[in-house]
């Protein structure tokens, strides 16, 4: 499959498509940070919603991104393109402890970058830079974003697997989980008594450590 991806036709996109970054307005071309290739994860966003109600699937996969130096060594930049306002979403990034490059893509830019695809859905999109020209080389969504996530791959190695009802498992094996969803509160090894039911799982430890998940900027 990887060999087939390398032979896919490339589509040119506008390198000056607007993004919002840490220092204000910037462009898709700038997001390469001078490298030749760019992997962009398009993170879904629910405007005005608290941290607990942000996309669980996007939180799940993004929480796996830490060490980027291996990508850098192969001339690849990784960045998150949030489908929501920068100030609000960057507070979520801070709350979650994420350190990858973070940009907000205005709606007009999303219409250009995700043309023909559903805005408001998780995507991985790969780009190639040749001078000042930018080409989209590959994109995937939903189950395709699992390539980011080593937790599911490790679950696949265990005897019970992901414990989801679609898996081919022996009769009687636990299969009461669903894709990306939490079940009630946190595990017993968390000492807090606060109810975390329904939150994206990676938020449990952030709250336990005392981080505030207010995204309005009223709480430090």
Secondary structure, 3 states (H helix, E strand, C coil): CHHHHCCCCCEEECCCCEEEECCEEEEHHHHCCCCCEEEEEEECCCCCCCHHHCCHHHHHHHCCCCCCHHHHHCCEEEEEEECCCHHHHHHHHHHHCCCCEEEECCHHHHHHHCCCCCCCCCEEEEEEEECCEEEEEEEEEHHHHHHHCHHHHHHHHCCCCCCECCCCCCCCCCCCECCCCCCCCCCCCCCCCCCCCCCCCCHHHHHHCCCCCCCCCCCC
